[in-house]
Amino acid sequence: MLSEALTEAAAAGGTAVVRTAGTDAWTGLRERVARWFGRGDATREHGELERLDRTAAALDTAARSGRTERTRDRQEAVWQDRFETLLESLPTDQREPAAEELKALVEKYGAPSQAAGQVPGNVFRGPTAFEVSDTSDGVTHLGPDQSA
């Protein structure tokens, strides 16, 4: 069984894979994650690149068909499990260094910059209105334009 810190590192890795797919940071994260899993084995690294590509394709397909949330949740769980499994398979003295390496790559590649209009850390279900602005006239109009 993994320590809480190692489990958290694995969870962060799973989240990073899913959140980064389809962003500018994807190529860097994809390559580093494959290298992390490969641990010097080029064949294994290649297999991980293929798995990562399948994940990105599944997320893209889900986004186009409106099943994004369920697919994202599933893929995060799959990748967290993969990270945990590899950490568990390592000799005890190699687990912490591997987890630190994973944390470093998540910090570097796993948090794509927020696009304009996104509110990080929030989930909106159903109709939602919010305004983000440095300046405001204090008037917010919701619904169809009625000025005509």
N, C-alpha and C positions, 0 to 999 in steps of 0.2 A: 504494500500500500504506500502511496506517495504522501509526502508531507503536504500541508496546506499550501506552502509556498510553491511547491512544484506543480500542484494541481492548478493553482492560480496562473502560473506561467503557461501551462498547457491551454487553459481557457482563453488567455489573452492571445495565444497563437491561433486558436480556432477562430476567434472573433476577427483577428487581423486578416486572416485569409479571406474571410467572407466580405468584410468591409472594404478591403482593398481591391478585390476583383473588379475589373472594369474601370479603375482609376489610373491616373498617371503613375502612381506608385506601384502598380501591379507587377511590372516587369522586374523591378528590383526585389520586391518581396518574394515573388515566385522563384527567382533564381536562388536567393538566400535560403528559403525554406527547403528547396530541393537539396541544396548543398548540406543543410543541417541534417536532414533525414539521411542523405547518402553517406555521411561520415567517411568520406574518402573513397567510396565505391561508386564509380561512374555509372555502372549499370543500374544500381539502386537509385541514384540521382535522376537518371533519365526516366525511370518509372514514376518517380515523384513528380517530375515535370508534367508527365502525361496525366496523372491524377489531378494536379492543380489545374490543368487545362480543362479537364472534364468538369471540375467544380465551377470554373468561370463560365463554361458553356451552359451548365445547368442553371446558374444564377441568371444568365442572360435570357435564356428561354423562359424562366419563371417570371422575369420582369415583363417580358412581352405578353405573357398570358395572364398576368394578374395574380400569380401565386407566389409572390415574392416572399412574404413573411414566413410562410411555412417552409419554403425551400431554404431560406437563410437560416432559420432555426435548425433545420436538419443538418445542413452543411457545417454549421458551427459545431454541433455536437459530434459529427463525424470527425472533423479535424481535431477537436479537443481530445477525443478518444485516441486518435493516431499519435498525437503528441505525448499523451500520458503513457501509451503503450511503449513508445520508444524510450521514454525516460525510465520506465519500470524495467526495461530490458538491459539498461546499462548497469555496469558495476556501480556499487554504492558511491565510490569515490569520484565517479564521473558524472553523476546526476546533477549536482549543484552547478558545476561549470557548464554543462549542457543547458541547464535552465537559464543561467545567466546569459549565455549566448542567444538563446531564444528571446529572452526579454530585450536584449539589445537590438535584435533585428526587428522586433515588434515596435520598439520605440523609434527606430530609424525609418521603417517603411510602413508600419501598420496603422498609422493614424493620418489618413489623407486630410489635407487641408479642407476646411469646411467651405462649401460653395456658398455664394451669396444667397440669402433667403433661408438657409438651413438653421435650425435651432438645435444645437448639439445636446444630446442627453434626453431628448423628449420624443415621445411617440404620440402621434395624433391619429385617432381612429374616427372616421366620419367627418362631417363638415367642420372645418376649423378655420378661423381667421386670426391672424396675428400681424402686427406691424413692427418692423424693425427699422429704425431710422435715427440718424443723428439730429435731424431737424424735422419738426412737424408743425403743421398749422393748427394742430389740436382737433382736427376734424377727420373722422374716419367714416367712410360710406361703405355699407355692406349691402349687397344685393345689386339688382340691375340699376344702371345709370338712369336717373329720373330727371335729369336736367333738361331734357329736350322738350 
